[in-house]
Amino acid sequence: MTFGVHRREFLKASVGGLVGATLAPVAFAKSSPLSVTRLTDRMIMISGAGANVLAAREPDGDGVVMVDGGLAENSRALIKLVHKTLGSRDIGVLFNTHWHHEHTGSNLALGKAGAKIVAHENTRLWLTTDIKRPWETVKFEAYPKIAQPNQTFYANGSMPFGDEEIQYGYMLQAHTDGDIFVFFPKENVLVAGGVVSNDGWPLVDWWTGGWINGLVDGLDLLIRVTNDETRVIPANGPILSRADLKAQHEMYRTIAGRLIGMLNKGFGPDEAVAAAPTKEYDAKWGDPKQFVTRAFESLWGHMSPDA
């Protein structure tokens, strides 16, 4: 793999673009002080940037792959931390696991510096247009061309990484309609993106193609990709295991079944929330109102009553 984004190029891109640019604010994304979890001597997870970020240095080299990029406001500090912690010069590849801005905030800086930005084609398309979801007031503005993914795919793929390989694949309509996973087989580390959360309920973003049964199917795929020793990087929160994926799969499958039953009874979103379909999980996952509302609404485009 050829890497070509050097520290000096990044800093020039940051001064020329990132600091002065305004990318749309992100509803519900949370920033906190950046912290590093070292997975191997050349692979780290960084938390606190708005979403978990994985960075891996090339075997026998100093090029780096990043998976997701946090919020734009954290991009400069995030990338500097990657360089410092991994002792690297180059960040040549950035994966976007989906379009949400807490995952794509480093696109502008690294795109200006010449990085390859890899994503599903649907993710690229969402980043080319303004997005105004009906449940919030914020508008997500289209990214400039330089910040959009410049290498896309539809189903799955792989990429050489020194003498190793990075594998990636599409999870269909899950959290959005552009969700992908990125898997490092030798290290047995899987980045799950927005399909997996470990810090409260996820957003089922039906406005950009996600739905609750798709979330269930996405987790099923991730379970088949992993084994009992795989370390799973969720969108937020601490590292998970395959057993955790199985527990989430069963939880969302149960909730989806309940919501479908409510749809068939003629319930609306408020009635679904009042029926407490997540009651045995709320102590761990928090207030379910937004999750249940969006998950119930996500059925409208896929399910007809009594179907």
C-alpha positions as CSV (number, residue, x, y, z in Angstrom):
1,M,0.0,0.0,0.0
2,T,1.3,3.5,-0.9
3,F,0.8,6.2,1.7
4,G,1.3,9.8,0.9
5,V,-0.1,12.2,3.5
6,H,2.8,13.7,5.5
7,R,2.7,15.7,8.7
8,R,3.7,18.9,6.9
9,E,1.1,18.3,4.2
10,F,-1.5,17.7,6.9
11,L,-0.6,20.9,8.8
12,K,-0.8,22.9,5.6
13,A,-4.2,21.4,4.8
14,S,-5.4,22.1,8.3
15,V,-4.4,25.8,8.3
16,G,-5.7,26.2,4.7
17,G,-9.0,24.3,5.2
18,L,-10.0,22.8,8.4
19,V,-9.6,25.7,10.8
20,G,-11.5,28.1,8.5
21,A,-14.1,25.6,7.3
22,T,-17.5,25.1,8.8
23,L,-19.0,21.6,8.5
24,A,-22.5,21.2,9.8
25,P,-22.9,20.7,13.6
26,V,-23.8,17.2,14.7
27,A,-26.9,16.5,16.8
28,F,-26.4,14.1,19.7
29,A,-22.6,13.7,19.1
30,K,-20.5,14.0,22.2
31,S,-16.9,15.1,22.5
32,S,-14.6,14.6,25.5
33,P,-10.8,14.6,26.1
34,L,-9.1,12.3,23.6
35,S,-7.9,9.1,25.1
36,V,-5.9,6.2,23.6
37,T,-6.4,2.5,24.0
38,R,-3.5,0.5,22.6
39,L,-4.6,-2.7,20.9
40,T,-1.1,-3.7,19.6
41,D,2.2,-2.0,19.2
42,R,1.0,-0.5,16.0
43,M,-2.8,-0.3,16.4
44,I,-4.8,2.1,18.7
45,M,-8.3,3.1,19.4
46,I,-9.0,6.8,20.2
47,S,-12.1,7.8,22.1
48,G,-13.5,11.2,22.8
49,A,-13.5,12.6,19.2
50,G,-17.2,12.3,18.8
51,A,-17.0,8.6,17.8
52,N,-14.4,5.9,18.3
53,V,-11.5,6.1,15.8
54,L,-9.1,3.2,15.0
55,A,-5.6,3.9,13.6
56,A,-3.1,1.3,12.5
57,R,0.4,1.7,11.3
58,E,1.6,-0.3,8.3
59,P,3.7,-3.4,9.1
60,D,7.4,-2.6,8.5
61,G,6.5,0.9,7.5
62,D,5.1,4.2,8.9
63,G,2.0,4.6,6.8
64,V,-1.3,4.7,8.7
65,V,-4.9,3.7,8.0
66,M,-7.6,5.4,10.0
67,V,-11.1,4.1,10.3
68,D,-13.5,7.0,11.0
69,G,-12.4,10.5,11.9
70,G,-14.4,12.0,14.7
71,L,-16.0,15.4,14.5
72,A,-14.4,18.2,12.4
73,E,-13.7,20.3,15.5
74,N,-11.5,17.5,16.9
75,S,-9.7,16.5,13.6
76,R,-6.5,18.5,14.1
77,A,-5.9,17.2,17.6
78,L,-7.0,13.7,16.6
79,I,-4.6,13.4,13.7
80,K,-1.7,14.9,15.7
81,L,-2.3,12.3,18.4
82,V,-2.2,9.5,15.8
83,H,1.1,10.7,14.5
84,K,2.5,11.1,18.0
85,T,1.3,7.7,19.4
86,L,2.2,5.6,16.3
87,G,5.4,7.4,15.4
88,S,4.1,7.8,11.8
89,R,4.6,10.3,9.0
90,D,1.8,9.3,6.7
91,I,-2.0,8.9,6.9
92,G,-2.8,7.5,3.5
93,V,-6.2,5.9,3.9
94,L,-9.3,6.9,5.8
95,F,-12.4,4.7,5.9
96,N,-15.8,6.3,6.5
97,T,-18.1,3.6,8.1
98,H,-21.1,5.8,7.2
99,W,-21.9,9.4,6.5
100,H,-22.7,10.8,10.0
101,H,-20.5,13.8,10.7
102,E,-19.1,12.5,14.0
103,H,-17.4,9.8,11.8
104,T,-16.4,11.9,8.9
105,G,-15.0,15.0,10.5
106,S,-11.4,14.4,9.3
107,N,-12.4,14.0,5.6
108,L,-11.6,17.7,4.8
109,A,-8.1,17.8,6.3
110,L,-7.0,14.4,5.0
111,G,-8.7,14.9,1.7
112,K,-6.9,18.1,1.2
113,A,-3.6,16.3,2.0
114,G,-4.2,13.7,-0.6
115,A,-5.5,10.7,1.4
116,K,-7.6,7.9,-0.1
117,I,-11.1,8.2,1.5
118,V,-12.9,4.8,1.2
119,A,-16.6,4.4,1.8
120,H,-19.7,2.7,0.4
121,E,-21.1,4.6,-2.6
122,N,-24.3,5.5,-0.6
123,T,-22.1,7.3,2.0
124,R,-20.4,9.4,-0.8
125,L,-23.9,10.3,-2.2
126,W,-25.2,11.5,1.2
127,L,-22.1,13.6,1.7
128,T,-22.8,15.4,-1.7
129,T,-26.1,16.8,-0.6
130,D,-27.6,18.8,2.3
131,I,-29.5,16.6,4.7
132,K,-32.4,17.9,6.9
133,R,-34.0,15.1,8.9
134,P,-37.6,15.7,10.1
135,W,-37.0,15.2,13.8
136,E,-34.4,17.9,14.3
137,T,-33.6,21.5,13.4
138,V,-30.0,21.1,12.3
139,K,-29.2,20.9,8.6
140,F,-26.1,18.8,7.6
141,E,-24.5,20.6,4.7
142,A,-22.9,18.8,1.8
143,Y,-19.2,18.3,2.0
144,P,-16.9,20.0,-0.5
145,K,-15.6,17.7,-3.3
146,I,-12.2,17.4,-1.6
147,A,-13.8,16.0,1.6
148,Q,-16.0,13.4,-0.1
149,P,-15.0,9.8,-0.4
150,N,-12.8,9.2,-3.5
151,Q,-12.9,5.4,-3.6
152,T,-16.2,3.7,-3.2
153,F,-17.6,0.2,-3.5
154,Y,-21.0,-1.6,-3.4
155,A,-20.6,-5.0,-1.7
156,N,-17.2,-5.8,-0.2
157,G,-13.5,-5.5,-0.8
158,S,-10.0,-5.9,0.5
159,M,-6.9,-3.8,0.5
160,P,-3.2,-4.8,1.0
161,F,-1.7,-3.5,4.2
162,G,2.0,-4.3,4.0
163,D,2.2,-8.1,4.0
164,E,-1.3,-8.2,5.5
165,E,-4.8,-7.4,4.3
166,I,-7.7,-5.2,5.3
167,Q,-11.2,-6.6,4.6
168,Y,-14.3,-4.5,4.4
169,G,-17.9,-5.1,3.7
170,Y,-21.4,-3.6,3.3
171,M,-24.2,-4.2,5.9
172,L,-27.1,-3.1,3.6
173,Q,-29.8,-0.9,5.2
174,A,-28.8,-1.0,8.9
175,H,-28.0,2.1,10.9
176,T,-28.0,4.0,7.6
177,D,-28.0,2.7,4.0
178,G,-24.2,3.1,3.8
179,D,-22.9,1.2,6.8
180,I,-19.7,-0.8,6.4
181,F,-17.4,-2.8,8.7
182,V,-13.6,-2.8,8.5
183,F,-11.7,-5.9,9.6
184,F,-8.0,-6.5,10.3
185,P,-7.8,-10.3,10.2
186,K,-4.2,-10.7,11.6
187,E,-4.9,-8.5,14.6
188,N,-8.5,-9.9,14.8
189,V,-9.9,-6.4,15.2
190,L,-13.3,-5.4,13.7
191,V,-14.5,-1.8,13.4
192,A,-18.3,-2.0,13.4
193,G,-19.2,1.7,12.8
194,G,-22.6,3.0,13.7
195,V,-24.3,-0.4,13.7
196,V,-22.8,-1.2,17.1
197,S,-22.9,1.1,20.1
198,N,-21.7,0.5,23.7
199,D,-22.8,3.9,25.1
200,G,-26.5,4.1,25.0
201,W,-29.1,3.5,22.4
202,P,-28.1,4.0,18.7
203,L,-29.9,6.3,16.3
204,V,-31.9,4.3,13.7
205,D,-31.5,6.8,10.9
206,W,-34.4,5.9,8.7
207,W,-34.2,9.2,6.8
208,T,-31.0,8.0,5.2
209,G,-31.9,4.4,4.8
210,G,-31.6,2.7,8.2
211,W,-34.2,0.5,9.8
212,I,-34.5,-1.7,12.9
213,N,-34.6,-5.1,11.1
214,G,-31.6,-4.0,9.1
215,L,-29.8,-3.3,12.3
216,V,-30.6,-6.8,13.4
217,D,-29.3,-8.2,10.1
218,G,-26.1,-6.0,10.3
219,L,-25.3,-7.5,13.7
220,D,-25.9,-11.0,12.3
221,L,-23.3,-10.3,9.6
222,L,-20.8,-9.1,12.1
223,I,-21.3,-12.2,14.2
224,R,-20.5,-14.3,11.2
225,V,-17.3,-12.3,10.4
226,T,-15.9,-12.5,14.0
227,N,-14.9,-15.3,16.4
228,D,-14.7,-15.5,20.1
229,E,-11.3,-13.7,20.3
230,T,-12.3,-10.8,18.0
231,R,-12.1,-7.3,19.6
232,V,-15.0,-5.2,18.3
233,I,-14.7,-1.4,18.1
234,P,-18.2,0.1,18.5
235,A,-19.3,3.6,17.4
236,N,-19.0,4.7,21.0
237,G,-18.0,3.2,24.3
238,P,-15.6,0.5,25.3
239,I,-14.4,-2.4,23.2
240,L,-16.8,-5.3,22.8
241,S,-16.6,-9.0,22.1
242,R,-18.5,-11.4,19.8
243,A,-20.6,-12.5,22.9
244,D,-21.6,-8.8,23.2
245,L,-22.6,-8.7,19.5
246,K,-24.8,-11.8,20.1
247,A,-26.4,-10.2,23.1
248,Q,-27.2,-7.0,21.1
249,H,-28.5,-9.1,18.2
250,E,-31.0,-10.9,20.5
251,M,-32.0,-7.6,22.1
252,Y,-32.7,-5.8,18.9
253,R,-34.4,-8.8,17.4
254,T,-36.7,-8.9,20.4
255,I,-37.5,-5.2,20.2
256,A,-38.1,-5.3,16.5
257,G,-40.6,-8.1,16.9
258,R,-42.5,-6.1,19.5
259,L,-42.5,-3.0,17.4
260,I,-43.8,-4.9,14.4
261,G,-46.6,-6.3,16.5
262,M,-47.5,-2.8,17.6
263,L,-47.5,-1.6,14.0
264,N,-49.9,-4.4,13.1
265,K,-52.2,-3.2,15.9
266,G,-52.3,0.3,14.5
267,F,-50.0,1.9,17.0
268,G,-48.3,5.3,16.3
269,P,-44.9,6.2,17.6
270,D,-46.1,7.8,20.8
271,E,-48.1,4.7,21.6
272,A,-45.1,2.5,20.9
273,V,-43.0,4.5,23.3
274,A,-45.7,4.3,26.0
275,A,-45.9,0.5,25.5
276,A,-42.3,0.3,26.8
277,P,-40.9,-2.3,24.3
278,T,-37.4,-1.9,25.8
279,K,-38.3,-2.0,29.4
280,E,-35.9,-4.8,30.5
281,Y,-33.0,-3.1,28.8
282,D,-33.5,0.5,29.9
283,A,-31.5,0.3,33.1
284,K,-28.4,-0.4,31.0
285,W,-29.0,1.5,27.9
286,G,-30.8,4.6,29.2
287,D,-33.9,6.6,28.1
288,P,-35.3,4.8,25.1
289,K,-37.7,7.4,23.8
290,Q,-35.7,8.6,20.8
291,F,-34.5,5.1,19.9
292,V,-38.0,3.6,20.0
293,T,-39.5,6.5,18.1
294,R,-37.0,6.3,15.3
295,A,-37.0,2.5,15.2
296,F,-40.8,2.4,15.0
297,E,-40.9,5.0,12.3
298,S,-38.2,3.0,10.4
299,L,-40.8,0.2,9.9
300,W,-43.1,2.4,7.8
301,G,-41.0,2.1,4.6
302,H,-40.6,-1.6,4.9
303,M,-43.6,-3.2,6.6
304,S,-47.3,-3.1,5.9
305,P,-49.7,-3.9,8.7
306,D,-50.3,-7.7,8.8
307,A,-47.5,-8.3,6.3
